[in-house]
Amino acid sequence: MSKELKQQFLDYLQSHNTMTLATCAGDLPWAATVFYASDDLRFIFFRHPIRATVRIYRPMPGLQ
């Protein structure tokens, strides 16, 4: 990715605070809007911990 494109992307991320995460657990697709913060290209998203969205994402490799 060019430096210019990366900067445009980072500017976009900094000007917003919600995103939609989507996944599939078994045969059930799932999407939810979450609040996020970003540090360069790393995302931290916020959602109530007992919601199905978090339970679905938590087991995925690389997510904490």
C-alpha positions in Angstrom: 0.0 0.0 0.0 1.4 3.4 -0.9 2.0 5.9 1.9 -0.6 8.3 0.4 -3.3 5.5 0.3 -2.4 4.5 3.8 -2.7 8.1 5.1 -6.1 8.5 3.4 -7.2 5.3 5.1 -5.9 6.4 8.5 -7.6 9.8 8.1 -10.9 8.0 7.4 -10.5 5.8 10.4 -9.7 8.7 12.7 -12.8 10.6 11.5 -15.2 7.7 12.4 -15.9 5.6 15.4 -18.2 2.8 14.3 -17.8 -0.2 12.0 -19.7 -3.3 11.1 -18.0 -6.6 11.9 -19.3 -9.7 10.1 -18.6 -13.4 10.6 -20.2 -16.8 10.4 -20.5 -19.3 13.2 -21.5 -22.7 11.9 -24.1 -21.9 9.3 -25.2 -18.7 11.0 -24.0 -15.4 9.5 -23.7 -12.6 12.0 -23.0 -8.8 11.7 -23.0 -6.1 14.3 -22.1 -2.5 14.5 -19.4 -1.8 17.1 -17.5 1.2 18.4 -13.8 1.2 17.6 -10.5 3.0 18.2 -7.5 2.5 16.0 -3.8 2.7 16.4 -2.3 2.8 12.9 -3.9 -0.3 11.3 -4.7 -2.0 14.6 -8.3 -2.0 15.8 -9.8 -2.1 19.2 -13.5 -2.6 19.2 -16.0 -2.2 22.0 -19.1 -4.3 22.5 -20.9 -5.7 25.6 -18.9 -8.9 26.5 -22.0 -11.1 26.8 -23.3 -10.2 23.4 -23.3 -13.0 20.7 -21.0 -10.9 18.6 -18.1 -11.0 21.1 -18.7 -14.7 21.8 -18.4 -15.4 18.1 -15.3 -13.3 17.5 -13.3 -14.2 20.6 -12.3 -17.7 19.5 -10.8 -16.4 16.2 -7.0 -16.6 16.0 -5.3 -13.2 16.5 -8.2 -11.6 18.3 -8.0 -10.9 22.0 
